[in-house]
């Protein structure tokens, strides 16, 4: 791992932890985990807990807070949606885009994902772009094609310098919240496909994360793959002591 690409542990809390719970969680987590060079810790709380989370972590340069989803318009009549500017105002410096739950539960299209990427780049916010195949697509041997289609659609038209600002998260849909995870070798194969596409587009150094049922028993093997630059974790990040143990793993 080079200094330019720190090992990244990203926690996606999904629809868990209200502001008071987030504050208490972070108090316990910060007491257990000291900053370490070459490692970054990112948290994606629910929108209403972003401000409390950002305040709780303000003394820690190794920690960043992000939002789980944004709308691409700066403002307007979009009931329930949060703009990039609103997220930033609450203390988020980055966003997840195209998470499988947004795509498959809420029906987000690839065109929507692209617009979100554009809006975040224009606002100089960080982006974690999520891609991943469904089980039936994997069984049909379409994993590489699906992941590349999602990636290409989201980054269409981006300049090299813009593209190099994205973090990509490979999260196979069948591995999310199911207890089934991709083998480290399978995940690394897909990471190589993603890396190949980015390199061909002139952006060879992006951080690429793996997500999907990451936990204490598989983290070491996943991070032992040089292609895996970090992890994006849901369920196993919800308990502060358990997440502390995972981020303290030495690959
Ligand atoms: P789990 O770690 O609960 O499988 O969730 C993964 C995920 O969707 C992170 O964004």
Boltz pocket constraint, residues with backbone or C-beta under 6 A from the ligand:
constraints:
  - pocket:
      binder: B
      contacts: [[A, 12], [A, 99], [A, 171], [A, 175], [A, 176], [A, 177], [A, 178], [A, 179], [A, 211], [A, 212], [A, 213], [A, 214], [A, 232], [A, 233], [A, 234], [A, 235], [A, 236]]
      max_distance: 6.0
